[in-house]
Amino acid sequence: MQPTVFRHPDRPQLRFRPFKALSHFRQLLKDKEDTEQVFHIFECLPRKSFVPEARAFVESARGQRLMASEPYLPTILDDHDTLKKLPAGTVGRAYVDFMEREGLSAAGLVAEEKKMRGDRPSYGDQLEWYGNRLRDTHDLLHVLTGYGRDALGEQCVLGFTYGQNRNPGNLFISYLGGLELKRKIKAGAPVLSAIREGQRHGRAAANIVNESIIDLLAEPIEEARKRLNIGQPTQYSRAHETYRSKGINPYNFLAAAA
């Protein structure tokens, strides 16, 4: 159902608490499965421009159309049978291949966020709808950018996302995660360069969250990348080449660390 209230009156104002965010990041390093810490990090590093940008979008004619036509993206993204009917080479077909190969679903990402949120309430306002689009397009960014789900690929997607929306939480996790990766896997790979490149590409590209996802899924993927101005992940590819040249599988850093 299309939300009618921009901001629920019970929605709290978040405070910027970087040292608290660092404490949560340290907890996450101790237990990678403790994903609740990710939510706390974003909660401690709110983006000042989020509310005015969300308002400008949801009150625009385009935003109003998308709230009506795409009220809940997981329903669209998890309809693999429909997406498989799209022509080969489209974003939708590439997305289905990626999600099925990785054993992922958009609904699973929603469930993970609910787990991270704990007993915090849902407000059902337009701010939430806009924020959910940021969440639900995460795996689509992997497909569009060419960054995999390896440890470095995830940091690069966060860098790209920061370039798109300037959320300090994305910047914080991407670079601290990159530094931790360099500390654990000493291979001389251009880890931070890859993250910075992802950040530049996100800044240069059209904002994916403002796109019609239904239309984007039907678009040929190379044409979509060109239209959206998404650059090639050259530093990320170089990093993978460096790892492999030293006998390290970038998708299995646990073995390398051991």
C-alpha positions as CSV (number, residue, x, y, z in Angstrom):
1,M,0.0,0.0,0.0
2,Q,1.3,3.5,-0.9
3,P,2.3,5.4,2.2
4,T,0.6,8.8,2.6
5,V,2.5,10.4,5.5
6,F,6.0,11.6,4.7
7,R,7.4,11.2,8.3
8,H,5.6,9.4,11.1
9,P,5.4,11.7,14.2
10,D,6.9,9.0,16.4
11,R,10.0,8.6,14.3
12,P,13.0,9.7,16.4
13,Q,15.8,12.1,15.5
14,L,19.1,10.3,15.2
15,R,22.3,11.7,16.6
16,F,25.8,11.5,15.0
17,R,27.9,9.3,17.3
18,P,31.1,8.2,15.5
19,F,32.9,6.7,18.6
20,K,29.8,4.6,19.3
21,A,29.9,3.5,15.7
22,L,33.6,2.5,16.1
23,S,32.7,0.4,19.2
24,H,30.0,-1.4,17.2
25,F,32.5,-2.1,14.3
26,R,34.9,-3.7,16.8
27,Q,32.1,-5.9,18.0
28,L,31.4,-6.9,14.4
29,L,35.0,-7.8,13.9
30,K,34.8,-10.1,16.9
31,D,31.8,-11.9,15.5
32,K,31.0,-11.5,11.8
33,E,27.6,-13.2,12.3
34,D,26.5,-10.4,14.7
35,T,25.0,-8.4,11.9
36,E,22.9,-6.3,14.4
37,Q,26.1,-4.3,14.8
38,V,25.8,-3.1,11.1
39,F,22.4,-1.6,11.9
40,H,23.8,0.1,15.0
41,I,26.6,1.6,12.9
42,F,24.2,3.2,10.4
43,E,22.1,4.4,13.3
44,C,25.1,6.1,14.9
45,L,26.1,7.7,11.5
46,P,22.9,9.3,10.1
47,R,23.1,11.2,6.9
48,K,21.9,14.8,7.3
49,S,20.8,15.1,3.7
50,F,18.6,11.9,3.8
51,V,15.4,13.5,4.9
52,P,15.5,16.5,2.4
53,E,16.6,14.3,-0.5
54,A,13.8,11.8,0.3
55,R,11.2,14.5,0.5
56,A,12.3,16.0,-2.8
57,F,12.0,12.6,-4.5
58,V,8.8,11.3,-3.0
59,E,7.1,14.7,-3.6
60,S,8.2,14.7,-7.3
61,A,6.0,13.4,-10.1
62,R,8.5,10.6,-10.7
63,G,8.6,9.6,-7.0
64,Q,4.8,9.6,-6.8
65,R,4.6,7.3,-9.9
66,L,7.2,4.9,-8.4
67,M,5.4,4.8,-5.0
68,A,2.3,3.7,-6.9
69,S,3.9,1.3,-9.4
70,E,6.7,-0.1,-7.2
71,P,5.4,0.0,-3.6
72,Y,7.5,-3.0,-2.5
73,L,10.5,-4.1,-4.5
74,P,11.1,-7.6,-3.0
75,T,7.9,-8.8,-4.6
76,I,9.2,-7.7,-8.0
77,L,12.8,-8.8,-7.5
78,D,11.8,-12.3,-6.2
79,D,9.5,-13.1,-9.0
80,H,12.2,-15.1,-10.8
81,D,9.7,-16.8,-13.1
82,T,8.7,-13.5,-14.6
83,L,12.2,-12.2,-14.8
84,K,13.4,-15.3,-16.6
85,K,11.0,-14.5,-19.4
86,L,13.0,-11.4,-20.2
87,P,15.5,-11.6,-23.1
88,A,19.0,-12.9,-22.5
89,G,21.4,-10.2,-21.7
90,T,19.0,-8.0,-19.8
91,V,19.5,-6.7,-16.2
92,G,16.7,-8.9,-15.0
93,R,18.2,-12.1,-16.4
94,A,21.6,-11.2,-15.0
95,Y,20.0,-10.5,-11.6
96,V,18.2,-13.8,-11.5
97,D,21.4,-15.7,-12.4
98,F,23.3,-13.8,-9.7
99,M,20.7,-14.4,-7.0
100,E,20.2,-18.1,-7.7
101,R,23.9,-18.7,-8.0
102,E,24.5,-17.1,-4.6
103,G,21.4,-18.5,-3.0
104,L,20.0,-15.1,-2.2
105,S,16.6,-13.5,-2.2
106,A,15.3,-9.9,-1.7
107,A,13.0,-11.3,1.0
108,G,16.1,-12.7,2.7
109,L,17.6,-9.2,2.9
110,V,14.4,-7.9,4.4
111,A,14.5,-10.6,7.0
112,E,18.1,-9.9,7.8
113,E,17.3,-6.2,8.3
114,K,14.4,-7.1,10.6
115,K,16.8,-9.3,12.6
116,M,19.3,-6.4,12.9
117,R,16.5,-4.0,13.9
118,G,15.4,-6.2,16.8
119,D,12.2,-4.9,18.4
120,R,12.5,-1.4,16.9
121,P,9.2,-0.3,15.4
122,S,8.3,0.1,11.7
123,Y,6.7,3.5,10.8
124,G,5.2,2.8,7.4
125,D,5.9,6.3,6.2
126,Q,7.3,7.6,2.9
127,L,10.8,7.9,4.5
128,E,10.6,4.2,5.2
129,W,9.6,3.5,1.6
130,Y,12.5,5.5,0.3
131,G,14.9,3.8,2.7
132,N,13.7,0.4,1.8
133,R,14.6,1.1,-1.9
134,L,18.2,1.7,-0.7
135,R,18.1,-1.7,1.0
136,D,16.3,-3.7,-1.7
137,T,18.6,-2.5,-4.6
138,H,21.8,-3.6,-2.8
139,D,22.2,-6.9,-4.7
140,L,21.1,-5.2,-7.9
141,L,24.1,-3.0,-7.5
142,H,26.4,-6.0,-7.4
143,V,25.0,-7.0,-10.9
144,L,25.2,-3.5,-12.4
145,T,28.7,-2.7,-11.1
146,G,30.4,-6.0,-11.6
147,Y,31.5,-6.3,-7.9
148,G,31.1,-9.8,-6.6
149,R,30.1,-11.0,-3.1
150,D,33.7,-11.6,-2.0
151,A,35.0,-9.6,0.9
152,L,36.5,-6.9,-1.3
153,G,33.5,-6.8,-3.6
154,E,31.2,-6.0,-0.7
155,Q,33.4,-3.1,0.4
156,C,33.5,-1.8,-3.1
157,V,29.6,-1.9,-3.4
158,L,29.5,0.0,-0.1
159,G,31.9,2.5,-1.6
160,F,29.7,2.8,-4.7
161,T,26.7,3.3,-2.5
162,Y,28.4,6.1,-0.5
163,G,29.2,7.8,-3.8
164,Q,25.5,7.6,-4.6
165,N,23.9,8.8,-1.4
166,R,26.7,10.1,0.9
167,N,25.7,8.0,3.8
168,P,28.6,8.0,6.3
169,G,27.8,4.5,7.4
170,N,28.7,3.1,4.0
171,L,32.0,5.1,3.9
172,F,32.8,4.0,7.5
173,I,32.2,0.3,6.9
174,S,33.8,0.2,3.5
175,Y,37.1,1.7,4.4
176,L,37.5,0.1,7.9
177,G,36.5,-3.2,6.3
178,G,39.1,-2.6,3.6
179,L,41.8,-1.8,6.2
180,E,41.0,-5.0,8.0
181,L,41.2,-6.9,4.8
182,K,44.7,-5.5,4.1
183,R,45.7,-6.3,7.7
184,K,44.6,-10.0,7.4
185,I,45.6,-10.7,3.8
186,K,49.0,-9.2,3.1
187,A,49.1,-9.6,-0.7
188,G,49.8,-6.1,-1.9
189,A,46.4,-5.9,-3.7
190,P,45.0,-2.4,-4.4
191,V,42.2,-2.8,-1.8
192,L,41.7,0.9,-0.9
193,S,42.2,1.9,-4.6
194,A,39.4,-0.4,-5.5
195,I,37.1,1.0,-2.8
196,R,37.9,4.6,-3.9
197,E,37.2,3.7,-7.5
198,G,33.8,2.3,-6.5
199,Q,33.1,5.5,-4.6
200,R,34.0,7.6,-7.7
201,H,31.9,5.4,-9.9
202,G,28.9,5.8,-7.6
203,R,29.3,9.6,-7.5
204,A,29.5,9.7,-11.3
205,A,26.5,7.4,-12.0
206,A,22.8,8.2,-12.0
207,N,21.2,7.5,-8.6
208,I,19.9,3.9,-9.0
209,V,17.3,4.3,-6.2
210,N,15.5,7.0,-8.2
211,E,15.2,4.7,-11.3
212,S,12.2,2.6,-12.2
213,I,13.4,-0.8,-11.2
214,I,10.8,-2.5,-13.4
215,D,12.1,-0.7,-16.4
216,L,15.7,-1.2,-15.5
217,L,15.3,-5.0,-15.2
218,A,14.0,-5.1,-18.7
219,E,16.9,-3.1,-20.1
220,P,20.0,-4.8,-21.8
221,I,22.7,-4.7,-19.1
222,E,25.4,-3.1,-21.1
223,E,23.1,-0.4,-22.3
224,A,21.9,0.2,-18.8
225,R,25.5,0.5,-17.5
226,K,26.2,3.0,-20.3
227,R,23.0,5.0,-19.7
228,L,23.6,5.1,-15.9
229,N,27.3,6.0,-16.4
230,I,28.6,3.0,-14.4
231,G,32.4,2.6,-14.9
232,Q,34.4,-0.6,-15.2
233,P,35.7,-2.0,-11.9
234,T,39.4,-2.0,-13.1
235,Q,41.0,-1.7,-9.6
236,Y,38.8,-4.5,-8.3
237,S,39.8,-6.7,-11.2
238,R,43.5,-5.8,-10.5
239,A,43.1,-6.8,-6.9
240,H,41.7,-10.2,-7.9
241,E,44.6,-10.7,-10.3
242,T,47.0,-9.9,-7.5
243,Y,45.4,-12.3,-5.1
244,R,45.3,-15.1,-7.6
245,S,49.0,-14.5,-8.7
246,K,49.9,-15.3,-5.1
247,G,47.7,-18.4,-4.9
248,I,44.9,-16.7,-2.9
249,N,41.3,-17.3,-3.9
250,P,39.6,-13.9,-3.3
251,Y,36.3,-15.7,-2.6
252,N,37.9,-17.8,0.1
253,F,40.0,-15.5,2.3
254,L,39.5,-17.8,5.3
255,A,41.9,-20.3,3.8
256,A,44.5,-17.6,3.0
257,A,44.2,-16.2,6.6
258,A,44.7,-19.7,8.0
